[in-house]
Amino acid sequence: MKTKTIYLQDLRQGDKIASSFLATEKNMAFSQKGSAYLNVRLKDKTGEMDAKVWDNAVELDRTFKKGDIIFIEGRVQSYRNALQVSILSVSPCAPESVDPADYLPASGLDADAMFKELAAFIDTVSSEPARKLLGAFFHDEKTAELFRRAPAAKGFHHGYLGGLLEHTLSVVKLLDKTAAHYPQLDRDLLIAGGMLHDIGKIHELTYDNMIAYSDEGRMVGHLVIGVEMLNQKTAAIENFPERLALELRHIILSHHGEFEYGSPKRPKTMEALAVHFMDDLDAKLNAFQSFVAADAANVDSEWTAYNRFFERYLYKGRTRETAV
């Protein structure tokens, strides 16, 4: 496996480069004179950059496809005040020669430490059936490995390797504090629901070379996948309480909160409502912080560019230091 030493964040105008990157986009275009050229979007764990293949575009187009990790030689140029790479040669990399973690962004937190902290919540659950259920998920080696690596989303929030684990741990910690503040809530249900609310994302998304939706993710979605996974696990536990299974299914199906956000059901229990709000809070704060970090290079304003998701400009003043 080759060690990657050149990253996009380090490139400067005029640099000659010979390194590998993930090709996230590729399309053929034609100049006004009818000459073919390739538009390519390069990515690694530090960012993304546009690239062009001006010469031998048709020939080089056949050598790789979208989603390949490619080795390129080229030069960094400036176009309309943005850097882009002029690619002179390109060849696909053998999968065994690269580490996918070099090409996808990853959580800045330690995955093993986060998973250990999350799994420790299982022993704090007083309900034996709930403990058995959580153990069936998180003590399963295959499920645990997928959960450690999975992103929480393709782009909006925690869209990086380990993002699902980071998000889930944060939600569970928030729910633990919520249970202490509102003793009328069922803490066991909150912790179990928080740990399982996004479990279907380990199959909804693919995250080897690119973060993308799987066929199952596009056709079914993580809410239904999660319920199917829950049903399989509860069926294998003798005398698992049907009421507990029902309320956990409801939490998974309703945690997006509203129909327009993909929930087939809106929260109808206090615990489902709490999971929804803690999930929403953690996702939006992460998205806010990520957008501020992405705009950090713009030092001319304390405000970000207009954010279409939040439908507003975001203030960077107090968040700049924590976001970068």
N, C-alpha and C positions, 0 to 999 in steps of 0.2 A: 504494500500500500504506500503510495507516494504521499509525502507530507506537503500540504498546500502552504505556500509562504507568501503569495501575493493575493491581497484582498481588495475588493472594489473601493473600500473607504480610503485606501492608501494611494490610489492612483491620482496622478497629476498630469496636467496638459503637457504633451510632448513625450511622456513615458513610452518606452518600448516594453511590451509585455509578452511573456510566454508562460501561460498558466491555464488552469482549468476553471470552468464556471458552469453553472446550470443554465441551460437555455429554456427560459420559461415561455417565450413566445418566438415564433418564426413565421414570416410571411414574405412572399415574393411581391415586388412592386416594379414599376417601370418608370423611367425618366421621361421627360418630354420628348427626348430624341428616340425613345423606344428601347433604350438599354435596360436590361434586367438588373435588379439589385435586390439584396435580402435585408429586411429589417429583422433584427434579433434583439431580444431582451435578455441580458445576462444577470445572473443573481448569484450571490453567495451569502454567508451568514451575516455579512456587514451591510448589505444593501443591494440595490439594483441599478443597472445602467443600460442605456440603449447602445446598440452596435449596428454597424452596417458592413455588408460584404459588397464591395463595388465591382471587383473583378472576379471572373469565373463564377458568378452567382448561381447559374443554373447547375453547373457541375458540383459546386460545394453544397447546394441545396439537397442533393441526393445522399450526402454523407452522414447527415444527422437529422433528428426529428425533435419536435417540441418535447421537453421533459428529459432529454439526454444531458449528461454531464460531458462537456466538450473541452478539448485542449485547443487553445487558440494562440496564434501569434498575431500581433498587430501593434497599433500605435494609438495612444490616447489623444483625442483632438477636442476642441471646443466648438460647439455649434449652438448659436442662440443662447449664449451664456450658460450652457450646460455641457458637461463632459460626455463624450461618447467615444466608443472604440471603433476604429477602422480595422476590420479583420482581414488579414492577408492569407492566413491558412487556418484550417479547422479540421479536427478529427475527433470522433467519439472516444471516450475513455471506457475501458473495461470496468464493469461494476466492482470487481474485486480490487481494483487499483485505487479506489477513492473511498473516503469516509463521508457518507451523506451529511454528517453533522457540520462539515465545512461549508455546505451550500445552503443550508436552511437555518434561519434564526432559531435560537434556543433560549429557554429561560435562563436568567442570570443566577438562579438559585440552584442549589445542589439537589438533584432528583432523588438520590438515595435518602438524604436527610428529610426531604419533604414526604416521601412515601412512608418512611418510618414514623413520622409524626402523624400522618393521616391514619395509618394502620393502628396506632396506639389508641385512637378513639374507639375502636371496636370493643376493647376491654372495659370502656367506661359505660357501655350500654347495659342496662340492667336486664332487659328482656333476652332470655336465652334463644328463642327463635330468631330474633333480630341479629344477635351475635353470630349465630350459625349462618345466617344468610350473608352477612357482610364478610364472614370468613370464607364462604364459598366463592365469593368474588375476588377478594383482595389477597387471599392466601393461595389462590390458583396461580401457578407460575406464568402461564401463557397470558392470562388476563392482566396480571400485575405488570408484565413486561410491556404490553401494549399501552397500558394506562400510564406508565412512566414516560413514554415517548410521545404520546398523542398530543396534538395541538387541541385547543378548545374551540377553534373556529378557523375558517379559511382566511379571514381577513379582519373582521371587526374587532374582536377582543382576544387576547391571549393566543394570537395566531402564530405560534412558534412551538418547536419541540419542547415538551414538558409543560406546555400551557394548560392542558386539561388538569394535570396534577396540581399545578400552582393555583388554578382557579378553584378547583374542588376543595383543596385544603383551606383556602381563604374563606369560602362559603361556609364550610363546616365550623371553622373557628368563630365566624360571625353568628352562626346559629347557636353555638354553645353559649355565647354571651347573651343572645336573645332569650334562650331558655332560662338563664339565671335571672334575667330581668322580668320575665313573664312566667311565673311559676304555674299558671294555668295551662301552659303548653306541655305537650307530651315530648320530653327531651329525647327519648329513644326514637320516636318517629322523626323528629327533626334531624338528628344525627344520621340515621339510616337514609332518610330522604335526601339530605344534603350530599352524602357520599355517593348515592346512586342516581342523582337527578340527571347527570350527563353521561352515564355509563355507556349509552349507545354510541357515543362519539368515537369510541375506539374502533368501530366498524363503519361509521358514517364517512370518515375521512381516510384518505391514504396519505402517507407521510414518509415515503422512502426517498424518492428524488424530489418530488414536489408535494406541496400541500394542496390536495384537491379532493373533490367528492368521489367516493366510490360509487359503483352502480347501485348498491344497496342504499347508500346515502341519498342519492338523487331520487330513487324510486320510492323509498319508504321513509327515510329520515330518522334522526337519532331518538326522537320521542317514542316512536313505535318500536324501533330496534331495542330500546331500553326496556320497554314493557315485555317484549318477547324474551329477552334475556332474564328478566325478573321472573317471569312465569316458569321458565325452565328450571331455575334454581329453587324456587319455592316448591315446585312439584317433586323435587328430589329430596326435600326435607320432610321427614315423617311428621304428620299432624301439624303442619305449619298453619298458624291461625289465619283463616280466610279474611277476617276483618283487617288484620295487619297487611296482608297482601293487597287487599283492595285499596287501603289508604296509601300505600306506597305506589301502586299503579297510578292513583289519582295525582300524587305529587309529581311523578314523572311527566304525565300527560298535561298537567296544568302549569308547569313551572315557567312557561313563557308568558303567562298572565292573561293575554287577550287573544281573541280569534285572529286579529289582523297580524299578530306576531307569531302565528303558527301553532298556537295552543288549540287542540280540539276541544278542550274543556278549560273553563276559567276556575281559579282556586275556590273550593267550596268548604274547605276546612281551615282552621286557623294555622295549622302546621303547613299546609300547602301554600297559604298566603305568605307566611314567613319565608319559606324556601324561595318563592318567586321574588320577593323583594330583595333578599340577600343576594340571590343570583344576579338580579338586574343591577343592583348597586355595584357589586364587584366587577361585573362586565363593563359597565359604563365608566367607572373610575379608571380601569385599565385602558379602555379605549381613549379616554380623555388624555391620560398621561402619555400614551403612545403617540397621539397626534401632536401633542406639544413637543415631544422629543424629536419627532420627524421634522418639525419646523424650527428646530433650535438654531440652524445655520442662518436663519433670517434674524440678524441682530438689529435691524433697523426699526423693529416694532415690538412692543410688548404683547401684541395680539397675533394670533395665528391667521392664516388664510381662512376663508369661509369653509366651515365643515358641513358637508351635505347631510351627514347622519344626524348631527346634533342641531342642524339648521341654525347655526349661529357662529360668530367668531369666538374664540376661546382665549382667555387671558393667560399669558405665560408668566407674569411677574413672579408669583409665589411658587409656581410649579416648575420653573425652569431648572432649578438646581437638582430637584429630586427626579426629574424626568430624564436628564442626560447623564 
